Amino acid sequence: MTATAQPQQKKTLLMTEGSIWKSILLFSVPLILGNLLQQLYNTADSIIVGNFLGGEALAAVGSSGSLIFLLTGFVNGVSLGAGVVVARYFGAKDWDRMRRTIHTTVALGLVAGVGLTVIGVILTPQILRWMGTPDDVLVNSIAYFRMYFIGSIAVVMYNVGASILQSVGDSKSPMRYLIAASLINIVLDLILVGWLRMGVAAAAFATIASQTVSAVLAFAKLTQEAWAVHWSEVKFDGPSLKAVIVQGLPSGIQNSVISIANVIVQSNINSFGAQAMAGCGAYSKVEGFAFLPVPCFAMALATFVSQNVGAGRPDRVKKGMKFGCLCSVLMAEVVGATIYAASPWLIGAFSREADVIAFGVRQAHTITLFYCLLAFSHCCAGILRGLGRPVVPMMVMLAVWCLLRITYITVTLHFIRDIGVVFWAYPLTWSISSVLFAWYILHCPIPKLGGGAPEVKA
């Protein structure tokens, strides 16, 4: 269908025109701030739970990331792919296919949210036992995860709404919604856990309640745009669903398999006891903040590249790739060095127990100076998704971050029973993936579509 003229909204950012570095930074900074606030959800849970309910409760909440990502990663990956498709149509000014893709994505999110709730509530005890969760932590873990997954449809729909807004360059609106949600989350944590001492399930409820607010605000915004979401039009459109699945399925599979690998890694950490679980869980919360710029620049690059490929601007694609990678790598290394130096105080904010702090600090000192490699790999993955080649990052990350990482840990722990073996798995696999991505990016041609349908290749 021939593209027709469409008025641009003030808060959208057409990244096919103007300064490249400004386009990327204007998109990335609100995204970083928004994700910073989102990270406050889990961090507020951990700090308040650890200080008011003790180490066992902290272990239950602190080890939540790998299991939650296991069950939400696939849906989030597909949402990311859908955003790339929407960005491509937005850059090409193909408004009809853009609208159909948006409504298809919303329908997919609703179905996935309901399915995730059912699966999460039913399978949580079995997965936690499979992960080797200690008996003294298991009851709290089941309570936390079941409450979280009861409201997981709100998590899915917020990610869908935010992905659509970000695909048209609007990263400021999601940031505002997360400001409101983070404040609600912290207040509820203090009341339900700190004051009323209602247990770890109350911390999960606070997170879900605040995420529901952000989802409602996101869709209130989406129903007001010129290309608005109309609930009567939310349905599956065959060609749009195919484009979303082709672009998003590799990312969804990648997220799911990596999350399975992370669950296996977490099970190895669990085998060292509740103190190790709590200390590594505390580090994971700190790392969550450190990691924030990395996916934000990767998403900015995916959106920038996709919009410019859609507009037929390969010159801007190349320049944006260079700037985004350099900026992300430098920022990640500065953050990593800062956390390395401050880790005793940062981990100590979550627990006063010396053994817990020792485990967290050791993990930080092993991993943080290699954040530059993590940033480079993620930026390359974002670039390749924007170019319509999501299968490549999927294959690299599955082979290196999953298969190789698990094999290394399993074999080495058999001979060296030390938790440092688990910690070193991350820098080693980040190094290998960075080399593979660098080689592929140097040999990867940029498609010249200029308004055509998204082209996806292996």
C-alpha positions in Angstrom: 0.0 0.0 0.0 1.2 3.4 -0.9 2.2 5.5 2.1 0.0 8.6 2.7 0.7 11.7 4.6 0.2 11.6 8.4 0.6 14.4 10.9 3.5 13.7 13.3 2.8 13.8 17.1 4.9 16.1 19.2 6.4 13.4 21.3 7.4 11.1 18.5 11.0 11.2 17.3 11.5 10.7 13.6 15.1 9.4 13.7 15.6 9.6 9.9 16.4 13.3 10.0 18.7 15.7 11.8 21.7 15.1 14.1 22.4 11.4 14.5 24.0 11.6 18.0 21.2 13.9 19.2 18.5 11.4 17.9 20.1 8.5 19.7 20.8 10.4 23.0 17.3 12.1 23.0 15.8 8.6 22.7 18.2 6.8 25.1 18.3 9.2 28.1 14.6 9.0 28.9 14.8 5.3 28.3 17.6 5.0 30.8 15.8 7.1 33.4 12.6 5.1 32.9 14.4 1.8 33.3 16.2 3.2 36.3 12.9 3.7 37.9 11.7 0.3 36.9 14.7 -1.3 38.5 13.6 0.5 41.7 10.6 -1.9 41.8 12.7 -4.9 42.6 15.4 -3.1 44.5 12.9 -1.5 46.8 11.5 -5.0 47.4 14.9 -6.4 48.2 16.1 -3.6 50.5 12.9 -3.3 52.5 12.4 -7.1 52.7 16.1 -7.7 53.6 16.0 -5.1 56.4 12.5 -5.9 57.8 12.0 -9.6 57.2 15.6 -11.0 57.2 18.0 -13.0 55.1 15.8 -15.9 54.2 13.1 -13.6 52.8 15.8 -11.6 51.0 17.0 -14.8 49.4 13.5 -15.5 48.2 13.1 -12.1 46.6 16.7 -11.7 45.5 16.7 -14.9 43.4 13.5 -13.9 41.6 15.1 -12.4 38.5 16.1 -15.6 36.7 12.7 -17.3 37.2 10.7 -14.2 36.3 12.7 -13.6 33.2 12.3 -17.3 32.3 8.5 -16.9 32.1 8.3 -13.3 30.8 11.4 -13.3 28.5 9.7 -14.9 25.5 6.8 -12.4 25.5 9.2 -9.4 26.0 11.4 -10.6 23.2 8.4 -10.8 20.8 7.3 -7.3 21.9 10.8 -6.1 21.1 10.6 -7.6 17.7 7.1 -6.0 17.2 8.6 -2.6 18.0 11.3 -3.1 15.3 8.5 -3.8 12.7 6.5 -0.7 13.9 9.6 1.4 13.7 10.3 0.2 10.1 6.8 1.2 9.0 7.0 4.5 10.9 10.3 5.4 9.1 8.7 4.4 5.8 5.5 6.4 6.6 3.4 3.3 5.9 0.6 4.2 8.3 -1.9 1.5 7.3 0.5 -1.4 8.0 1.8 0.4 11.1 -1.7 0.5 12.6 -2.5 -3.1 11.7 0.8 -4.2 13.3 0.1 -2.2 16.5 -3.3 -3.8 17.0 -2.0 -7.2 16.3 0.8 -6.7 18.8 -1.8 -5.6 21.5 -3.9 -8.7 20.8 -0.8 -10.9 21.1 0.1 -9.3 24.4 -3.4 -9.9 25.9 -3.3 -13.6 24.9 0.3 -14.0 26.2 -0.5 -12.2 29.4 -3.3 -14.6 30.3 -1.2 -17.6 29.3 1.7 -16.4 31.4 -0.5 -16.0 34.5 -1.8 -19.5 34.3 1.6 -21.1 33.6 3.4 -19.1 36.3 0.9 -19.8 39.0 0.7 -23.5 38.3 4.4 -24.2 37.6 6.1 -22.0 40.2 6.6 -24.7 42.9 7.9 -27.2 40.4 10.4 -24.8 38.8 11.7 -23.6 42.2 12.3 -27.2 43.4 14.0 -28.0 40.1 16.3 -24.9 40.7 17.3 -26.5 44.0 15.8 -23.7 46.2 16.7 -24.5 49.8 13.8 -25.7 52.0 14.2 -22.7 54.4 13.6 -20.3 51.4 11.1 -22.4 49.4 7.9 -21.3 51.1 8.7 -17.6 50.8 9.8 -18.0 47.2 6.5 -19.7 46.2 4.4 -17.0 47.9 6.4 -14.2 46.2 6.3 -15.7 42.7 2.7 -16.8 42.7 1.6 -13.3 43.7 3.8 -11.8 41.0 2.4 -14.1 38.3 -1.2 -13.5 39.3 -0.7 -9.9 38.0 1.8 -10.7 35.3 -0.6 -9.6 32.5 0.0 -6.0 33.7 3.8 -6.5 33.2 3.2 -7.9 29.7 0.8 -5.1 28.6 3.1 -2.4 29.9 6.0 -3.8 27.9 3.8 -4.0 24.8 2.6 -0.4 25.3 6.1 0.9 26.0 7.5 -1.0 23.0 5.0 0.7 20.7 5.6 4.1 22.0 9.4 3.7 21.9 9.2 2.4 18.3 8.0 5.8 17.2 10.7 7.5 19.2 8.6 8.4 22.3 10.7 7.3 25.2 9.6 10.2 27.5 6.1 9.0 28.1 7.1 5.5 29.4 9.6 7.3 31.7 6.8 9.5 33.2 4.6 6.4 33.8 7.4 4.6 35.5 8.0 7.6 37.8 4.5 7.3 39.1 4.7 3.5 39.3 8.0 3.5 41.2 6.7 5.9 43.8 3.6 3.8 44.3 5.8 0.7 44.6 8.0 2.1 47.3 5.1 3.5 49.3 3.3 0.2 49.2 6.5 -1.7 50.2 7.0 0.5 53.2 3.4 0.2 54.3 2.8 -3.5 53.6 6.2 -4.9 54.4 7.9 -2.3 56.7 4.9 -1.3 58.8 2.3 -4.1 58.5 4.9 -6.9 58.1 2.7 -8.8 55.7 5.5 -10.9 54.2 7.2 -11.4 50.8 3.9 -11.8 49.0 3.1 -8.2 49.9 6.3 -7.1 48.2 5.2 -8.9 45.0 1.8 -7.3 45.3 3.4 -3.8 45.5 5.3 -4.5 42.3 2.3 -5.7 40.4 0.0 -2.9 41.6 2.6 -0.3 40.5 3.1 -2.0 37.2 -0.7 -2.0 36.6 -0.6 1.8 37.0 2.1 2.1 34.4 0.3 -0.2 31.9 -3.0 1.8 32.3 -1.1 5.1 31.7 0.7 3.7 28.6 -2.5 2.6 26.9 -4.3 5.8 27.8 -1.6 7.5 25.8 -1.8 5.0 23.0 -5.6 5.6 22.6 -4.9 9.4 22.0 -2.4 9.2 19.2 -3.2 9.9 15.5 -2.4 6.2 14.9 -4.2 5.3 18.1 -5.1 1.9 19.6 -8.8 1.4 19.2 -9.9 -1.6 21.2 -12.6 -2.5 18.7 -9.7 -3.0 16.2 -7.6 -5.2 18.4 -7.3 -8.5 16.5 -4.9 -10.7 14.7 -4.1 -9.5 11.1 -2.4 -12.3 9.2 0.4 -10.5 7.4 1.1 -8.3 10.5 1.2 -11.3 12.8 3.7 -13.0 10.4 6.0 -9.9 10.4 5.9 -9.6 14.2 6.6 -13.3 14.7 9.4 -13.5 12.1 11.1 -10.5 13.7 10.2 -11.2 17.3 10.3 -15.0 17.5 14.1 -15.2 17.4 14.3 -12.6 20.2 11.7 -14.4 22.2 13.4 -17.8 21.8 16.7 -16.1 22.7 15.3 -14.6 25.9 13.7 -17.9 26.9 16.7 -20.1 26.4 19.0 -17.6 28.0 16.7 -17.4 30.9 16.8 -21.2 31.2 20.5 -20.9 31.3 20.3 -18.3 34.0 18.0 -20.6 36.0 20.6 -23.3 35.7 23.3 -20.8 36.8 21.0 -19.7 39.7 20.6 -23.4 40.7 24.4 -23.7 41.0 24.5 -20.6 43.2 21.7 -22.0 45.3 23.8 -25.1 45.9 26.2 -22.9 48.0 23.4 -22.1 50.5 21.1 -19.2 51.5 23.9 -16.8 52.2 25.2 -17.2 48.7 21.7 -16.8 47.3 21.2 -13.6 49.3 24.6 -12.1 48.5 24.3 -12.9 44.7 20.7 -11.7 44.8 21.9 -8.4 46.2 24.6 -8.1 43.6 22.0 -8.8 40.9 20.0 -5.8 42.1 23.1 -3.6 41.9 24.0 -5.0 38.5 20.4 -4.2 37.4 21.2 -0.5 37.8 24.6 -0.8 36.2 23.1 -2.7 33.3 20.5 0.0 32.5 22.4 1.9 29.8 23.2 -1.3 27.9 19.7 -2.4 26.8 18.7 1.2 26.4 21.4 2.0 23.8 20.7 -1.4 22.2 17.0 -0.5 21.9 17.9 3.0 20.7 20.1 1.5 18.0 17.5 -1.1 16.9 14.9 1.7 16.6 17.3 4.1 14.9 18.5 1.5 12.4 15.0 0.2 11.7 13.6 3.6 11.0 16.5 4.6 8.7 16.4 1.3 6.9 12.7 1.9 6.3 13.5 5.4 5.0 16.3 4.1 2.8 19.1 5.9 4.6 22.1 3.5 4.9 24.5 6.4 5.4 22.8 7.3 8.7 22.6 3.6 9.7 26.4 3.3 9.6 27.1 6.5 11.5 24.5 5.7 14.1 26.0 2.2 14.6 29.5 3.6 15.3 28.3 6.3 17.7 25.9 4.0 19.7 28.4 1.3 20.2 31.2 3.7 21.3 29.0 5.6 23.7 27.5 2.4 25.3 30.9 0.7 25.8 32.5 3.8 27.4 29.5 4.4 29.7 29.4 0.7 30.7 33.0 0.6 31.7 32.8 3.8 33.8 29.8 2.3 35.6 31.6 -1.0 36.1 34.6 0.6 37.6 32.4 2.6 40.0 30.6 -0.4 41.2 33.9 -2.3 41.6 35.1 0.4 44.0 31.8 0.9 45.9 30.6 -2.7 46.0 31.0 -3.2 49.8 28.7 -0.3 50.6 26.3 -1.1 47.8 25.9 -4.8 48.8 25.8 -3.7 52.5 22.6 -1.7 51.8 20.7 -5.0 51.3 22.0 -6.9 54.3 24.0 -6.5 57.4 25.2 -10.1 57.5 29.0 -10.4 56.8 28.7 -13.6 54.7 26.0 -12.2 52.5 28.1 -9.1 51.8 31.2 -11.2 51.1 29.5 -13.2 48.4 28.1 -10.1 46.7 31.3 -8.2 46.8 33.3 -11.2 45.4 30.8 -11.4 42.4 31.1 -7.7 41.8 34.9 -7.7 41.8 34.9 -10.6 39.3 32.4 -9.3 36.8 32.1 -5.5 36.8 35.3 -4.5 34.9 34.1 -6.5 31.9 30.8 -4.6 31.5 32.3 -3.1 28.3 32.1 -6.5 26.6 28.5 -7.0 27.7 27.6 -3.5 26.3 29.3 -4.2 22.9 27.5 -7.5 22.5 24.1 -6.0 23.3 24.6 -3.1 20.9 25.6 -5.4 18.1 22.5 -7.5 18.8 20.3 -4.4 18.6 21.9 -3.3 15.4 21.2 -6.7 13.8 17.6 -6.7 14.9 17.2 -3.3 13.3 18.7 -4.6 10.1 16.2 -7.4 10.0 18.6 -10.1 11.0 17.4 -11.2 14.5 18.4 -14.8 13.9 22.1 -13.9 14.2 22.1 -12.6 17.7 19.8 -15.5 18.7 22.3 -18.0 17.4 25.4 -16.3 18.9 23.8 -15.9 22.4 22.3 -19.3 22.5 25.6 -21.0 21.5 27.8 -18.8 23.8 25.7 -17.4 26.6 23.7 -20.6 27.1 25.4 -23.8 25.8 29.0 -22.7 26.4 28.3 -21.0 29.7 26.4 -24.0 31.1 29.0 -26.5 29.9 31.8 -24.5 31.4 30.1 -24.2 34.8 29.0 -27.8 34.9 32.4 -29.3 34.0 34.6 -26.9 36.0 32.5 -27.1 39.2 33.0 -30.9 39.0 36.7 -30.4 39.5 36.8 -27.0 41.4 34.0 -26.6 43.9 34.2 -22.8 44.2 31.5 -20.2 43.5 34.0 -18.1 41.7 33.8 -20.6 38.8 30.2 -19.5 38.3 31.1 -15.8 38.5 33.9 -16.1 35.8 31.4 -17.7 33.3 30.1 -14.2 32.5 33.3 -12.4 31.5 34.4 -15.4 29.5 31.3 -15.8 27.5 30.9 -12.0 26.9 34.4 -12.0 25.4 33.6 -14.7 22.9 30.3 -13.2 21.9 31.9 -9.8 21.3 34.5 -11.3 18.9 31.8 -13.1 17.0 29.5 -10.1 16.8 32.4 -7.8 15.7 33.3 -10.2 12.8 29.7 -10.4 11.6 29.0 -6.7 11.8 32.1 -5.9 9.7 30.8 -8.3 7.0 27.1 -7.5 7.2 25.5 -5.5 4.3 22.8 -2.8 5.0 19.5 -3.5 3.3 18.1 -0.7 1.1 14.4 -1.0 1.5 13.1 2.6 1.5 9.6 1.9 2.5 9.2 -1.8 1.7 8.0 -4.4 4.1 10.4 -5.4 6.8 13.0 -7.9 5.4 14.2 -10.5 7.9 17.2 -12.7 7.2 19.3 -15.1 9.1 
